[in-house]
Amino acid sequence: MRLFGSRVDDRRKGGDLDLLVELPHLPVDAPWQAARLEARLQQLLGEQKIDVILAGPENANWPIVQEASRTGIPL
């Protein structure tokens, strides 16, 4: 899992919590699973904007996945 986006830039305050979850393969219901993880994290961390991107070989060429992989901080 990697944290990326505005939360990794000390010059920017706040912003949403952007997480890249790297998997060996994407589940068939990847959007549903990402939404479920976002909801669970909101329950644990409190109300805040959380974006979860599930990444696997199937979407490794997506620009957002490439950027998050390159700039994200491993958690």
Backbone as JSON, one array per atom type, in Angstrom:
{
  "sequence": "MRLFGSRVDDRRKGGDLDLLVELPHLPVDAPWQAARLEARLQQLLGEQKIDVILAGPENANWPIVQEASRTGIPL",
  "N": [[0.86, -1.17, 0.0], [0.49, 2.23, -0.75], [0.82, 5.65, 0.08], [-0.17, 8.54, -1.55], [-0.23, 11.62, -3.47], [-1.6, 14.76, -2.28], [-1.12, 14.47, 0.46], [1.48, 13.61, 0.79], [3.04, 15.73, 0.36], [4.61, 18.13, 2.05], [4.27, 20.87, 1.81], [1.69, 21.32, 1.13], [-1.44, 21.6, 2.64], [-3.74, 19.51, 4.33], [-6.25, 18.06, 2.31], [-7.36, 15.17, 0.46], [-7.13, 11.7, 1.42], [-5.14, 9.66, -0.31], [-4.79, 6.46, -1.5], [-2.91, 3.78, -2.77], [-3.42, 0.51, -3.46], [-1.65, -2.29, -3.94], [-1.97, -5.21, -5.76], [-1.63, -8.74, -6.59], [-3.33, -9.52, -8.65], [-6.2, -7.94, -10.02], [-9.38, -8.0, -8.41], [-12.48, -9.26, -9.74], [-14.59, -7.65, -9.07], [-13.42, -5.1, -8.58], [-13.96, -2.19, -8.39], [-16.08, -2.19, -6.52], [-14.85, -3.41, -4.3], [-12.86, -1.53, -3.73], [-14.47, 0.63, -2.96], [-15.67, -0.44, -0.67], [-13.42, -0.72, 0.99], [-12.71, 1.99, 1.25], [-14.96, 2.92, 2.69], [-14.71, 1.43, 5.06], [-12.27, 2.39, 6.04], [-13.01, 5.04, 6.51], [-14.76, 4.64, 8.64], [-12.94, 3.82, 10.57], [-11.04, 5.91, 10.69], [-12.44, 8.25, 10.82], [-14.62, 10.83, 9.53], [-13.54, 11.77, 6.5], [-12.24, 12.6, 3.28], [-11.46, 9.89, 1.34], [-9.62, 8.2, -1.06], [-9.3, 5.24, -2.78], [-7.28, 3.29, -4.78], [-7.15, 0.37, -6.5], [-4.57, -1.65, -7.64], [-3.13, -3.63, -10.17], [-1.62, -6.02, -12.45], [-3.39, -5.7, -14.54], [-4.13, -3.02, -14.74], [-1.8, -1.59, -14.68], [-0.72, 0.18, -16.5], [-2.19, 2.49, -16.36], [-2.23, 6.02, -16.08], [-2.61, 7.21, -13.48], [-2.02, 5.12, -11.75], [0.63, 4.61, -12.42], [1.81, 7.08, -11.67], [1.21, 7.16, -8.9], [2.61, 4.89, -8.06], [5.18, 5.7, -8.6], [5.57, 8.07, -7.09], [4.48, 7.62, -4.62], [4.47, 6.9, -1.06], [5.55, 4.08, 0.57], [3.51, 2.26, 2.83]],
  "CA": [[0.0, 0.0, 0.0], [1.24, 3.49, -0.85], [0.16, 6.94, 0.25], [0.3, 9.44, -2.6], [-1.04, 12.83, -3.61], [-1.31, 15.94, -1.47], [-0.68, 14.13, 1.81], [2.91, 13.36, 0.83], [3.69, 17.02, 0.1], [4.55, 18.93, 3.28], [3.9, 22.25, 1.51], [0.24, 21.38, 0.94], [-2.15, 21.22, 3.86], [-5.02, 18.82, 4.17], [-6.49, 17.27, 1.11], [-7.89, 13.84, 0.71], [-6.19, 10.61, 1.67], [-5.07, 8.86, -1.54], [-4.09, 5.21, -1.24], [-2.76, 2.81, -3.85], [-3.31, -0.85, -2.92], [-1.07, -3.11, -4.99], [-2.4, -6.61, -5.67], [-1.1, -9.57, -7.67], [-4.34, -9.43, -9.72], [-7.4, -7.22, -9.6], [-10.59, -8.81, -8.31], [-13.49, -8.97, -10.75], [-15.39, -6.54, -8.55], [-12.45, -4.15, -8.03], [-14.55, -0.93, -7.92], [-16.85, -2.46, -5.31], [-13.9, -3.68, -3.23], [-12.24, -0.25, -3.39], [-15.47, 1.41, -2.22], [-15.81, -1.06, 0.65], [-12.24, -0.35, 1.76], [-12.86, 3.41, 1.58], [-15.97, 3.04, 3.76], [-14.15, 0.88, 6.3], [-11.26, 3.34, 6.52], [-13.72, 6.19, 7.08], [-15.24, 4.23, 9.96], [-11.8, 3.74, 11.5], [-10.28, 7.16, 10.76], [-13.32, 9.4, 10.92], [-15.1, 11.39, 8.27], [-12.62, 12.5, 5.65], [-12.26, 12.1, 1.92], [-10.47, 8.84, 1.11], [-9.67, 7.6, -2.38], [-8.53, 4.0, -2.85], [-7.09, 2.75, -6.12], [-6.61, -0.98, -6.51], [-3.67, -1.77, -8.79], [-2.61, -4.95, -10.52], [-1.1, -6.03, -13.81], [-4.45, -5.33, -15.48], [-4.22, -1.57, -14.9], [-0.48, -1.01, -14.38], [-0.4, 1.24, -17.47], [-3.0, 3.69, -16.12], [-1.38, 7.11, -15.61], [-2.72, 7.42, -12.03], [-1.31, 4.01, -11.1], [2.07, 4.85, -12.63], [2.2, 8.22, -10.84], [1.15, 6.75, -7.49], [3.71, 3.95, -7.84], [6.44, 6.44, -8.67], [5.7, 9.13, -6.07], [3.88, 7.24, -3.35], [5.28, 6.45, 0.06], [5.06, 2.78, 1.07], [3.01, 2.25, 4.21]],
  "C": [[0.9, 1.23, 0.0], [0.31, 4.67, -0.62], [0.72, 7.86, -0.82], [-0.59, 10.68, -2.63], [-0.64, 13.91, -2.63], [-0.78, 15.62, -0.07], [0.81, 13.82, 1.9], [3.72, 14.62, 0.57], [3.52, 17.91, 1.32], [4.12, 20.38, 3.03], [2.39, 22.42, 1.34], [-0.43, 20.9, 2.22], [-3.44, 20.52, 3.52], [-5.1, 18.01, 2.9], [-7.02, 15.9, 1.47], [-6.76, 12.85, 0.94], [-6.24, 9.7, 0.44], [-4.22, 7.64, -1.28], [-4.07, 4.34, -2.49], [-2.54, 1.45, -3.19], [-2.87, -1.75, -4.07], [-1.39, -4.58, -4.74], [-1.77, -7.43, -6.78], [-2.02, -9.6, -8.89], [-5.55, -8.7, -9.18], [-8.57, -8.19, -9.46], [-11.59, -8.39, -9.39], [-14.32, -7.76, -10.36], [-14.52, -5.45, -7.91], [-13.09, -2.81, -7.59], [-15.35, -1.11, -6.62], [-15.92, -2.67, -4.12], [-13.2, -2.39, -2.79], [-13.21, 0.6, -2.57], [-15.67, 0.86, -0.81], [-14.63, -0.7, 1.55], [-12.29, 1.12, 2.16], [-13.83, 3.59, 2.74], [-15.43, 2.54, 5.08], [-13.1, 1.82, 6.89], [-11.91, 4.58, 7.11], [-14.28, 5.86, 8.45], [-14.12, 4.26, 10.98], [-11.13, 5.09, 11.74], [-11.14, 8.4, 10.95], [-13.66, 9.94, 9.55], [-14.02, 12.24, 7.6], [-12.68, 11.86, 4.27], [-11.12, 11.11, 1.74], [-10.7, 8.27, -0.28], [-8.76, 6.38, -2.39], [-8.49, 3.57, -4.31], [-6.48, 1.37, -5.95], [-5.79, -1.14, -7.78], [-3.2, -3.2, -8.94], [-2.07, -4.9, -11.93], [-2.12, -5.54, -14.85], [-4.55, -3.82, -15.71], [-2.9, -0.87, -14.6], [-0.11, 0.12, -15.33], [-1.26, 2.49, -17.29], [-2.09, 4.8, -15.59], [-1.44, 7.32, -14.08], [-1.98, 6.33, -11.27], [0.19, 4.21, -11.25], [2.58, 6.0, -11.75], [2.24, 7.85, -9.36], [2.28, 5.79, -7.15], [5.04, 4.68, -7.77], [6.63, 7.39, -7.49], [5.2, 8.73, -4.71], [4.88, 6.76, -2.31], [4.72, 5.13, 0.55], [4.62, 2.89, 2.53], [3.25, 0.89, 4.84]]
}
